[in-house]
Amino acid sequence: MNGNTDTGAQPVQLYREIRRLLNAADPDLRRLLSSALQAGTDSIAPPVQLYRLDEGARRLSISRSHLYRLEAEGLIKFTRVGASVRISEAELQRVERGKAAIERQRPAARMAAAG
């Protein structure tokens, strides 16, 4: 790849590079990978940014244990990567936008959990 920074061109370049590698591959591998490429470049998704919980807690200006409590109450979703627990950029942004709303929901979530 030529280091082009145009993000619109990157998926097309990636697709072409995969096709080039496919043509040089073993026939069985070629069949398997070819079926995965049938959808075209629309199926290439951007990577998801994940953060350690201490990084997420720092960003939200709360303690890590508070972050765990919010997750236990169903107000924040964690992502498991093997044995590690992470929080996504999208989830952090959602929480930052609705931080006040989450704090208002906590008493109702506690009552529901106490059942």
Phi, psi and omega per residue, in radians:
M1 nan 2.684 -2.955
N2 -1.697 0.113 3.119
G3 1.365 0.271 3.109
N4 -1.042 2.300 -3.121
T5 -1.615 0.003 3.107
D6 -1.229 1.873 -3.060
T7 -1.132 -0.441 3.102
G8 -1.215 -0.516 -3.121
A9 -1.477 -0.396 -3.069
Q10 -1.027 -0.824 3.126
P11 -1.050 -0.653 3.131
V12 -1.160 -0.752 3.117
Q13 -1.122 -0.737 3.108
L14 -1.075 -0.769 3.120
Y15 -1.038 -0.796 3.138
R16 -1.121 -0.692 3.125
E17 -1.137 -0.715 3.104
I18 -1.105 -0.750 3.100
R19 -1.052 -0.745 3.129
R20 -1.067 -0.792 3.125
L21 -1.146 -0.629 3.113
L22 -1.063 -0.752 -3.119
N23 -1.105 -0.482 -3.140
A24 -1.571 -0.094 -3.022
A25 -1.438 2.887 3.021
D26 -0.997 2.492 -3.080
P27 -0.980 -0.684 3.119
D28 -1.156 -0.763 3.103
L29 -1.142 -0.673 3.121
R30 -1.039 -0.789 3.131
R31 -1.080 -0.778 -3.118
L32 -1.106 -0.862 -3.115
L33 -1.232 -0.574 -3.138
S34 -1.082 -0.704 3.128
S35 -1.142 -0.566 3.116
A36 -1.232 -0.436 -3.108
L37 -1.598 -0.045 -3.101
Q38 -0.960 -0.572 -3.093
A39 -1.269 -0.260 3.127
G40 1.437 -2.869 -3.031
T41 -1.292 -0.262 3.125
D42 -1.109 -0.373 -3.093
S43 -1.492 -0.063 3.134
I44 -1.474 1.972 -3.074
A45 -1.737 2.601 3.079
P46 -1.188 2.675 3.138
P47 -1.173 2.635 3.120
V48 -1.659 2.250 3.110
Q49 -1.450 2.151 3.124
L50 -2.049 2.521 -3.119
Y51 -2.134 2.613 2.992
R52 -1.161 2.755 -3.084
L53 -1.134 -0.607 3.105
D54 -1.144 -0.613 3.082
E55 -1.184 -0.750 3.122
G56 -1.121 -0.733 3.128
A57 -1.111 -0.751 3.121
R58 -1.069 -0.743 -3.131
R59 -1.126 -0.613 -3.134
L60 -1.537 -0.038 -3.121
S61 1.042 0.746 3.074
I62 -2.333 2.928 3.106
S63 -1.387 2.815 3.105
R64 -1.128 -0.663 3.130
S65 -1.150 -0.595 3.068
H66 -1.129 -0.680 3.103
L67 -1.070 -0.741 3.085
Y68 -1.103 -0.699 3.110
R69 -1.092 -0.767 3.121
L70 -1.067 -0.661 3.112
E71 -1.177 -0.729 3.134
A72 -1.106 -0.543 3.127
E73 -1.465 -0.041 3.115
G74 1.402 0.306 -3.088
L75 -1.665 -0.299 3.087
I76 -2.373 2.481 3.128
K77 -1.879 2.284 3.052
F78 -1.704 2.804 3.070
T79 -2.061 2.249 3.100
R80 -1.638 2.299 3.065
V81 -2.179 1.678 -3.010
G82 1.115 -2.193 3.123
A83 -1.543 -0.130 -3.102
S84 -1.510 2.645 3.075
V85 -2.019 2.262 -3.110
R86 -2.307 2.900 3.058
I87 -2.218 2.369 -3.050
S88 -1.426 2.751 3.063
E89 -1.012 -0.751 -3.130
A90 -1.080 -0.695 3.127
E91 -1.198 -0.706 3.087
L92 -1.076 -0.752 3.119
Q93 -1.113 -0.713 3.126
R94 -1.078 -0.760 -3.122
V95 -1.191 -0.730 3.118
E96 -1.051 -0.703 3.135
R97 -1.191 -0.612 -3.042
G98 -2.013 0.484 -3.074
K99 -0.963 -0.757 3.131
A100 -1.147 -0.687 -3.140
A101 -1.145 -0.666 3.116
I102 -1.090 -0.775 3.140
E103 -1.094 -0.597 3.091
R104 -1.233 -0.529 -3.101
Q105 -1.377 -0.351 -3.034
R106 -0.986 -0.836 -3.137
P107 -1.070 -0.691 3.130
A108 -1.157 -0.673 3.130
A109 -1.173 -0.661 3.101
R110 -1.109 -0.758 3.140
M111 -1.098 -0.712 -3.141
A112 -1.152 -0.672 -3.134
A113 -1.223 -0.600 3.132
A114 -1.256 -0.423 3.004
G115 0.965 nan nan
